[in-house]
Each structure stands twice: as structure tokens, then as C-alpha cells.
């Protein structure tokens, strides 16, 4: 028995050494290292590096080690498109990243032209896998409609029939998110539930001041800040100065750990939003792999992994798994290996849906805990109470709904 074990160890060591000697496989990450979404970008890099190090320790992919090459997109589509070309020219086998739906849509279209699969990390616009979807785009996170369904369900139960005021980032994510939330909260009447659009990117402090002053002068009971990253943080500070955090229920449709951290848990207390994943989810869903990820990430970085980090980690792991199953790095082979594939990694079961390449998964409504509770945690990052949960099958658009959206946009009803 000992001889067999020793032989197995020698064999593993030989395979590992062979993988390290082989030509590395490059994974291309285009992410916001600067700009309003930079904290989400940093989290993506951390998650991706952890996944790559783990895979290399396991022998790599197809007997070859992985390496990462990254470029800053600053959440600007034109920069992201240039990054695709630079990373493709370097020989990247796949591309991923981004914290803006406009970036993900533009970059993925260019990736398709270069014959490379593209995974969107944080891209919540319905358009990403809806009217702008194509064969080479896979979205790891949920879409705006999925967020709106779990959030609308919670708001209907807890504060029904309220007046809403929307302040929305004026690009594809903001617009489709507002539209979706209006439908699920019965706030489609814009005369009763007004909206102010703020520019993206490049909004000035005065834009937020003006929008929030209008909200303060309204009779709204719910303030929906359809903003992300630093934009949301700036708006929350003004809302606090105007007394709106005490007078209204603040809703931020897509919350992240770094957004709460930047604004401060005291300022964000009671804010309601959604997340596709938090570091508490693996325990809730009894995911051993998810709990191991939280442990390993926390020990390495001395902080909890956010949904941004989890998304990048999952993408690297899922691409690697698909490459191994396909026995190929070819994008078409990997697409076929992913379509319709069900798996469990950091939570309960997920699926790369075949008809739109949307990752169908459970989504969560969350509420920011009181500051005193947050401060009792070892990292002072236990921000979210999970207040509602909805399965992906209930939350995601159906095939009929997706095809109707594609027809309305003049797009084919199958991915091209």
C-alpha cells in the first residue's frame, strides 16, 4: 500500500513539474483599475489570482500552468475594446472582467471578432445577454430583471404601495435596472414615481446634488439609487446631508461589499439591495467549496471575498473545468462544453443556460446591518443580512420573454 502511495505521489509530482515546465496559458483580464468602479475591479483581480494559484497547484489546465495578463479599462468601453485587441495579440486563450455593462457589451463584441470567449463579471444590464447577447458572451452574475424580481418581492411584502423616486445612471445598466424595478414594484407611472437621470461616466457632484434635492422636495417614500461604485457613495453622502436616509427607505438595486465599505456601515445602515453572492451564502446553502473559498480568500487577503471576487474566481474555475472537459482551448469547443452545464461551486446549483448564456442562479435581497453589529466582526465586514432569496428558475427571464426582447430589438432569436 505504501509503495502504491509513493508511486502515486511521484507520478503527481512529475505531472506537476511537467505542467510548470510547459508553455503557460494566458487568461486576459480587462478590469477597472481606475475610475468609479475601481474597488470592484481590485476584488476581481484578487479572486482571479486565487483561482489561478489553486489551479496551478493542482497541475494547471491540460497539463499547462495558467498566468494572468491584465489591462485597465477605467469602465470606459473604448478602452475595453482596445484592451481586447492587446490581450488577444498576447495570445490570451479567454477574456473576462469589467464592472460596467457598457464595457462588457462592447468588449465582448470585439472578443467575438477575435474568436475569443468573453465572460462578464459585473454586468447587470438586461441587454448583456438580452438584445446584445451573442455566442461568445457568457454572463456569470445575474441580470437586472433577476435582481428586480427578488427585490420587488421583498418590497411588496414589507412596504407595499409606496411612492418611489428614481435617480439613475444614464447608460444600459441603469436604464434596464430602473425599468425592471418599476415593473416589479408597480411603480411604472412616472408622474407618480418620477426619475432623474445622471450622466455616466463623468457625472459631477452638482448632478447628484440637483437630483437629490428634487427627491427631497418630492413626496416619495422610497428612494431608488440606481447607481454603482463611487457614484452611489457620493449620492448617499448627499442623501444623508439632506436627511433622506432617515425619511425614506433607500434602495440600491445592486449592492456590493466595497460600496458599503466606502460609504461606511453607519451611513448605509438599513439600505436594501441585492447580491448574487455574499460571504455568508456558502453557509446558508451548505456549500463546502464555497466555505473553503471564504476561508482561503480571508487568510490570504485579510478580508472577506465580495461578490466581485467570487465572480472572477468562479469564471476562472468554470473556464478551466470546461477546457478540461472539452480537452481543448478552442472557444467553440468551450462554448459547447458550457452550454446547458449545471454545477455547484460557491453556492447551490447554477447553470450556464444554453439559449442566452445567462448564468441562472439563486439571487438574494440584502439589508445593511446596524453599525454596531458590523463592528463586532473580526474584519468589520459583516455588512449584509439576507432578507429574501429567490431561485434562478423563478427569477430569470423565460425563453419566451427572451425571444420577445430579441424580436423587439430586431435581433435573431438564437445566439449568433
C-alpha positions in Angstrom: 0.0 0.0 0.0 2.8 2.3 0.9 4.6 1.5 -2.4 1.4 2.4 -4.3 1.0 5.7 -2.4 4.7 6.6 -3.0 4.3 5.8 -6.7 1.2 8.0 -6.9 3.0 10.9 -5.2 5.9 10.5 -7.6 3.6 10.5 -10.5 1.7 13.6 -9.3 5.0 15.4 -8.7 6.1 14.5 -12.2 2.9 15.8 -13.7 3.0 19.0 -11.7 6.6 19.6 -12.7 5.7 18.9 -16.3 2.8 21.4 -16.1 5.1 24.1 -14.7 7.7 23.5 -17.5 5.0 23.7 -20.2 4.1 26.9 -22.0 1.7 28.9 -19.8 -1.9 29.6 -20.8 -2.7 33.3 -20.7 -6.0 34.5 -19.3 -6.8 38.1 -20.2 -8.5 40.3 -17.6 -9.7 43.7 -18.6 -11.0 45.4 -15.4 -11.3 48.9 -13.8 -8.1 49.6 -12.0 -9.0 53.2 -12.0 -12.3 55.2 -12.2 -15.6 55.0 -10.3 -15.7 51.2 -10.2 -12.1 50.6 -9.2 -12.8 48.8 -5.9 -14.9 46.2 -7.7 -12.0 45.8 -10.2 -9.5 45.2 -7.4 -11.7 42.5 -6.0 -11.9 40.8 -9.4 -8.1 40.7 -9.6 -7.8 39.1 -6.1 -10.4 36.4 -6.9 -8.8 35.6 -10.2 -5.3 35.3 -8.8 -6.6 32.9 -6.0 -8.2 30.7 -8.6 -5.1 30.6 -10.8 -2.8 29.8 -7.9 -5.1 27.0 -6.8 -5.4 25.5 -10.4 -1.6 25.7 -10.9 -1.1 23.9 -7.6 -3.4 21.2 -8.9 -1.4 20.8 -12.1 -2.8 23.6 -14.3 -5.1 23.1 -17.3 -4.5 20.4 -19.9 -1.1 20.0 -18.3 -0.1 23.7 -18.6 0.2 26.4 -16.0 -2.0 29.5 -16.1 -0.9 33.1 -16.0 -2.9 36.3 -16.0 -2.4 39.4 -18.1 -4.4 42.4 -17.2 -5.3 45.8 -18.6 -7.2 48.8 -17.0 -10.4 49.7 -18.8 -11.4 52.5 -16.3 -15.0 51.5 -17.0 -14.8 53.0 -20.5 -16.0 50.9 -23.5 -13.4 52.4 -25.9 -10.5 51.4 -23.6 -12.0 48.0 -23.0 -12.2 47.3 -26.8 -8.5 48.3 -27.2 -7.7 46.0 -24.2 -9.3 43.1 -26.1 -7.0 43.6 -29.0 -3.9 43.9 -26.8 -4.8 40.8 -24.9 -5.7 38.9 -28.0 -2.4 39.9 -29.6 -0.6 38.5 -26.5 -2.2 35.1 -27.2 -4.9 35.1 -24.4 -7.0 32.0 -24.5 -10.0 33.7 -23.0 -11.1 37.1 -21.8 -13.1 38.2 -18.7 -13.7 41.2 -16.4 -15.4 44.5 -16.4 -17.7 46.3 -13.9 -19.8 48.2 -16.4 -22.4 46.7 -18.7 -21.5 49.1 -21.5 -17.9 47.9 -21.2 -18.9 44.2 -21.2 -21.1 44.6 -24.3 -18.5 46.5 -26.3 -15.6 44.3 -25.2 -17.5 41.0 -25.8 -18.4 42.1 -29.4 -14.8 42.8 -30.1 -13.8 39.5 -28.5 -16.2 37.6 -30.8 -14.5 39.3 -33.8 -11.2 38.0 -32.4 -12.6 34.5 -31.9 -12.3 34.6 -28.1 -14.9 33.7 -25.5 -15.7 36.6 -23.1 -17.0 36.2 -19.6 -18.8 39.2 -18.0 -18.1 39.6 -14.2 -20.2 42.5 -13.0 -22.6 43.4 -15.8 -26.2 43.5 -14.7 -27.9 45.2 -17.7 -30.6 43.0 -19.2 -29.0 43.9 -22.6 -25.8 41.9 -21.9 -27.4 38.5 -22.5 -30.6 40.0 -24.0 -30.7 42.1 -27.1 -26.9 42.4 -27.2 -26.2 38.8 -26.4 -24.1 36.6 -28.7 -22.4 33.2 -28.8 -19.1 34.4 -27.4 -20.6 36.2 -24.4 -21.3 34.4 -21.1 -22.5 36.4 -18.0 -21.6 35.0 -14.6 -23.7 37.3 -12.5 -27.5 37.7 -12.6 -29.2 40.3 -14.7 -31.2 43.4 -13.8 -34.5 41.5 -14.1 -33.4 38.8 -11.7 -32.4 41.5 -9.1 -35.7 43.3 -9.6 -37.7 40.2 -9.1 -36.2 39.2 -5.7 -36.1 42.9 -4.6 -39.6 43.6 -5.7 -40.9 40.5 -4.0 -39.3 41.7 -0.7 -40.5 45.3 -1.0 -44.1 44.2 -1.8 -44.1 42.1 1.4 -42.6 44.7 3.7 -43.5 48.2 2.3 -46.3 47.9 -0.3 -47.9 50.7 -2.3 -45.2 53.4 -1.6 -44.2 56.3 -3.8 -40.8 55.9 -5.5 -38.2 58.4 -6.7 -35.5 57.1 -9.0 -32.0 58.5 -9.5 -30.5 56.5 -12.3 -27.1 56.3 -14.0 -27.8 57.1 -17.7 -26.5 54.0 -19.5 -27.6 50.5 -20.3 -27.3 49.1 -16.8 -29.1 52.0 -15.1 -31.8 52.2 -17.6 -32.7 48.5 -17.7 -32.4 48.2 -14.0 -34.9 51.1 -13.4 -37.2 49.6 -16.0 -37.2 46.2 -14.3 -37.6 47.5 -10.8 -40.5 49.7 -11.9 -42.3 46.6 -13.2 -41.8 44.5 -10.1 -42.8 47.3 -7.6 -45.8 48.6 -9.6 -44.1 52.0 -9.9 -44.3 52.3 -13.7 -46.4 55.6 -13.5 -43.6 58.1 -14.0 -45.9 61.0 -12.9 -46.4 59.4 -9.5 -42.9 57.8 -9.3 -40.5 60.3 -11.0 -36.9 59.8 -12.2 -33.8 61.9 -12.7 -31.0 60.6 -15.0 -27.4 61.4 -14.2 -24.6 61.1 -16.8 -22.3 58.1 -16.9 -19.4 58.4 -16.9 -18.4 61.9 -15.8 -21.3 62.9 -13.6 -20.5 66.0 -11.4 -21.2 66.5 -7.8 -23.7 69.1 -8.8 -25.6 66.5 -10.8 -26.2 64.4 -7.7 -27.0 67.5 -5.6 -29.6 68.6 -8.1 -31.2 65.1 -8.4 -31.3 64.5 -4.6 -32.7 68.0 -4.0 -35.6 67.1 -6.3 -36.1 63.8 -4.4 -36.1 65.8 -1.1 -38.8 68.1 -2.5 -41.0 65.2 -3.6 -43.5 63.2 -1.5 -41.6 59.9 -2.2 -41.3 57.3 0.5 -38.7 55.1 -1.3 -35.5 56.5 -2.9 -34.1 54.1 -5.5 -30.5 54.9 -6.2 -29.8 53.1 -9.4 -26.1 54.0 -9.1 -23.0 51.9 -8.6 -19.5 52.2 -7.1 -18.2 55.6 -6.2 -21.3 57.2 -7.8 -23.6 55.5 -5.2 -21.2 56.5 -2.4 -21.3 60.2 -3.4 -25.1 60.2 -3.7 -25.5 58.5 -0.3 -23.4 61.2 1.4 -25.6 63.9 -0.1 -28.8 62.0 0.8 -27.6 61.9 4.4 -26.9 65.6 4.4 -30.4 66.3 3.2 -31.9 64.0 5.8 -33.2 61.5 3.3 -31.6 58.4 4.9 -33.9 58.9 7.9 -37.0 60.0 6.0 -37.0 57.4 3.1 -36.3 53.8 2.6 -33.1 53.8 0.4 -32.9 51.0 -2.2 -29.7 50.3 -4.1 -30.6 47.6 -6.6 -27.1 46.2 -6.9 -25.1 46.5 -3.7 -21.5 45.3 -3.2 -19.3 44.8 -0.2 -16.9 47.6 -1.3 -19.7 50.1 -1.8 -20.8 49.7 1.8 -17.3 49.8 3.0 -16.5 53.0 1.1 -19.7 54.8 2.3 -19.4 53.4 5.8 -21.8 51.0 7.5 -23.2 53.8 9.7 -24.3 55.7 6.6 -25.6 52.6 4.8 -27.5 51.1 7.7 -30.9 49.9 6.6 -30.2 50.2 2.9 -31.8 47.4 0.9 -30.4 45.9 -2.3 -29.5 42.6 -4.0 -26.4 40.4 -4.3 -25.8 37.2 -6.3 -23.4 36.1 -3.6 -22.1 37.2 -0.2 -19.5 35.5 2.1 -22.4 34.3 4.2 -24.1 32.5 1.3 -22.0 29.3 1.3 -23.0 28.6 4.9 -26.7 29.3 4.0 -26.5 27.0 1.0 -24.3 24.4 2.7 -21.6 24.7 0.1 -18.3 23.2 1.3 -16.4 24.5 -1.7 -17.8 28.0 -1.0 -16.9 27.9 2.7 -13.3 26.8 1.7 -13.1 29.8 -0.7 -14.1 32.2 2.0 -11.5 30.7 4.3 -8.7 30.7 1.8 -9.5 34.2 0.5 -9.8 35.6 4.0 -6.5 34.1 5.1 -4.7 35.4 2.0 -6.1 38.9 1.9 -7.3 39.5 5.5 -10.7 40.5 4.3 -13.9 38.7 3.2 -14.4 38.0 -0.5 -17.1 40.1 -2.2 -19.4 39.1 -5.0 -16.9 40.7 -7.4 -14.1 38.5 -6.2 -16.4 35.4 -6.2 -17.5 36.1 -9.8 -13.9 36.3 -11.1 -12.9 33.2 -9.1 -15.9 31.3 -10.5 -15.2 32.3 -14.1 -11.6 31.1 -14.0 -12.6 27.9 -12.4 -15.5 27.3 -14.8 -13.4 28.1 -17.9 -10.7 25.7 -16.7 -13.3 23.0 -16.0 -14.9 23.5 -19.5 -11.4 23.3 -21.1 -10.6 20.1 -19.3 -14.0 18.5 -20.3 -13.6 19.7 -23.9 -9.9 18.7 -24.0 -9.3 22.0 -25.9 -8.7 25.7 -25.5 -10.7 26.4 -28.6 -13.5 28.9 -27.9 -16.1 27.0 -29.9 -15.3 23.7 -28.0 -15.5 25.5 -24.7 -18.8 27.1 -25.6 -20.3 23.7 -26.3 -18.9 22.4 -23.0 -20.5 25.3 -21.1 -24.0 25.4 -22.8 -26.6 23.8 -20.5 -23.9 22.8 -18.0 -25.1 22.6 -14.4 -22.6 22.8 -11.5 -22.3 23.7 -7.8 -19.2 25.8 -6.8 -19.6 28.6 -4.3 -23.3 28.2 -3.5 -26.2 26.0 -4.6 -26.7 24.7 -8.2 -26.1 27.1 -11.1 -26.5 26.7 -14.9 -24.9 28.2 -18.0 -28.2 28.5 -19.9 -27.8 27.4 -23.5 -30.2 29.8 -25.3 -28.8 33.1 -23.9 -25.6 32.2 -22.0 -27.1 33.7 -18.8 -25.9 32.1 -15.6 -29.1 31.0 -13.9 -28.6 31.1 -10.1 -30.2 32.0 -6.8 -30.3 35.7 -6.1 -30.6 37.4 -2.7 -32.2 40.6 -1.3 -29.9 42.0 1.4 -30.2 44.7 4.0 -27.2 46.5 5.6 -26.9 45.7 9.2 -26.6 48.2 12.1 -23.1 49.6 12.5 -22.7 48.1 16.0 -23.3 44.6 14.6 -20.8 45.1 11.8 -18.1 46.3 14.2 -18.3 43.1 16.2 -17.0 41.1 13.2 -13.3 40.2 13.0 -12.8 42.1 9.7 -15.7 44.6 10.4 -17.2 43.5 7.1 -20.3 41.5 8.1 -22.5 44.0 6.3 -25.5 42.1 5.0 -28.5 40.4 6.4 -30.0 38.2 3.7 -33.7 39.1 3.9 -35.1 37.3 0.8 -34.0 34.5 -1.5 -35.3 33.5 -5.0 -34.2 30.6 -7.1 -32.8 31.3 -10.6 -35.6 29.4 -12.3 -38.1 31.8 -10.7 -36.0 35.0 -11.2 -34.6 34.6 -14.7 -36.5 35.6 -17.9 -38.1 32.7 -19.7 -37.2 31.7 -23.3 -40.5 33.3 -24.5 -39.6 36.6 -22.7 -36.1 36.5 -24.1 -37.2 35.8 -27.6 -39.7 38.7 -27.4 -37.0 41.0 -26.2 -34.8 39.9 -29.1 -37.6 40.3 -31.7 -38.4 43.8 -30.4 -34.7 44.8 -30.9 -34.6 43.3 -34.4 -32.2 40.6 -33.3 -32.3 36.9 -34.3 -34.0 34.6 -31.7 -30.9 32.4 -31.5 -27.4 33.5 -30.5 -25.1 34.2 -33.4 
